[in-house]
């Protein structure tokens, strides 16, 4: 058994979200990731949420950094820079998400690193890319959601713009970086060549929203906001209220519509020529929808979910996180992995890679690193000893 | 120059969205993708939106399938199945997004395909995975958004659940499949072994929402809905109304808050001890927010965007798709690629891979295939000729 990235060394100069999320995916495929943190406090993600019970290992820090090694290194000192040079010489991949130009100003731009390690894969993640006219603009996820048009797509025609409720663009940009890196490793395996990769949140969001962008580019029409309707815009593909909780239903095809009507005891709709096909049901949605809505309101949501799926009509109760995480679907799957968090004195469930495989599936149950936990080990492994080692350890002291 | 997937042959048995989006990413990295479509109509995505001007090449079909070859093949006939067997024997990767069990019932499950091509990478994409208790449930993107808890996260505390405004889970699942496939190709390059990959929309959505799930798993507290606030929940990280359009601002740190106040001529806030640090500003958000809101309302959105970014405060006008696609950021970048669509008699802009590289960046400007356009060529290449070829062409006739 050999995981895809077994033996691959990743030098991780990232912080907060997109970068650590990226390199976590690489950990799960077997890579050895060395996380460089600034002495003192380390990655600000360690304190995300500022919940004292988690100290400097916030749940999100834990989930994104489990299985990595942490080295506290002051890159602004001569010896710190020398240590980084030796780490670059030993790395297959370098990932960074500083603002464009910051690492180059410190002597660790692509050209410099390539000179140290010719077949290096060097991946930068930033808000707008290394060459954009906007490259100097700072970016957070919710800013990228505004900029990219993503906020403009959520909600109904009368609603204000609405943000996705989680750091979607950070997450997807990090995932794109992981994809780019694995592609570059495959290319290196086949050609021996390194590669410089440039991931930007704004460009990544265009790919993410491609379904809407493609239509817009071809028609010049800004897509209407459709609220909770399915993308088919069918009257029977929408969110409906039941006796208890809302449910989303997707009855698009004639077959699905027939099954829905039979289950809801609305067989008379099947005789109505207005509703005989999808375009008729779309045209007469205003008369169809209230009838269906009324019938659905008589059901309990979970019972209706089961009954609809049994007759092959896509449907799901609108769950919250508590509802889905506890779902028996996950029993026996390795979607979540239980890991120990030493500083908490207990375990937690983090995300695995999200896909399965017959062999060498994504997998790592290693704990998150404490700040600087591996500084000494790693520095020794790249040849530091004696006074130099002591000086580096002093420079990299953690609070 | 050798692109990462140059020479890699992908047999694409997918339709609609997640699968074609996945294999489009592989095209952009140099793979040869053969799309198998059902005779007659082909992929239903061809008709998405039912706009007559696009015929059977809807903008979304075009964007997801450009650069592939199309073979119309009836898998239910003896000769059609024989053709598929030969294609499998010749493939590096097979991707499919039928309901679990459908391909196996036709004799093309993982075990059967592995027997034909031992080092094959076989990737399935489905709603709930190949082994889930929910495997037989049909799934659409908006159903997965309900099921996964994703809808529950959008909007403010008083809002109903709100769907992401584009097929987010379909898109991300397809991207995850592309990541899994490239990882598997790297593993195959290093070990010689094929792999069976199992991507599910529900599990992919957990990874996508990991930021919220990690917190929930560690605390047991369902995260509050925060509307358009930044994830810092700072009073000055939110969407605000200007004289014309809304703008999102992210002033979290002391430095950003100071720059914001100076620009808005609210220097007096900097003297106020309540607002001296982030936790104070969070605690006194109710008094701080209205003052900031009033000052922002005096600006024009685009002027404020420029002014704030100039002083390193993250900010972006809340744009719609027209606003962002026309942004000069994209000038000279290859985020979009212009391709010819022969059946439209004109060109359109599709998405490229979303990231840049110094060499062998994602790239393909090939047109989308007409239904069955490459049937004869491909069948000849796998040895069909004479009567058998004619019979297959007859079976695969397109309407």
Interface residues (C-beta under 8 A of the other chain):
Chain A: X2 X3 X4 X5 X6 X17 X21 X25 X29 X49 X50 X51 X54 X59 X60 X62 X63 X64 X110 X128 X129 X130 X131 X132 X133 X134 X136 X137 X138 X139 X140 X141 X142 X143 X144 X145 X146 X147 X148 X149 X150 X151 X152 X153 X154 X155 X160 X161 X162 X163 X164 X165 X166 X167 X168 X170 X171 X172 X175 X176 X177 X178 X179 X180 X182 X183 X184 X185 X186 X187 X189 X190 X191 X193 X195 X196 X197 X198 X199 X200 X202 X203 X204 X206 X207 X208 X209 X210 X211 X212 X213 X214 X215 X216 X217 X218 X219 X220 X222 X223 X225 X226 X227 X228 X229 X230 X231 X237 X239 X246 X247 X248 X249 X250 X252 X279 X309 X312 X313 X314 X315 X316 X317 X318 X319 X320 X321 X322 X323 X324 X325 X328 X329 X331 X333 X335 X336 X348 X349 X350 X351 X353 X354 X355 X356 X357 X358 X359 X360
Chain B: X2 X3 X4 X5 X6 X17 X21 X25 X29 X49 X50 X51 X54 X59 X60 X62 X63 X64 X110 X128 X129 X130 X131 X132 X133 X134 X136 X137 X138 X139 X140 X141 X142 X143 X144 X145 X146 X147 X148 X149 X150 X151 X152 X153 X154 X155 X160 X161 X162 X163 X164 X165 X166 X167 X168 X170 X171 X172 X175 X176 X177 X178 X179 X180 X182 X183 X184 X185 X186 X187 X189 X190 X191 X193 X195 X196 X197 X198 X199 X200 X202 X203 X204 X206 X207 X208 X209 X210 X211 X212 X213 X214 X215 X216 X217 X218 X219 X220 X222 X223 X225 X226 X227 X228 X229 X230 X231 X237 X239 X246 X247 X248 X249 X250 X252 X279 X309 X312 X313 X314 X315 X316 X317 X318 X319 X320 X321 X322 X323 X324 X325 X328 X329 X331 X333 X335 X336 X348 X349 X350 X351 X353 X354 X355 X356 X357 X358 X359 X360
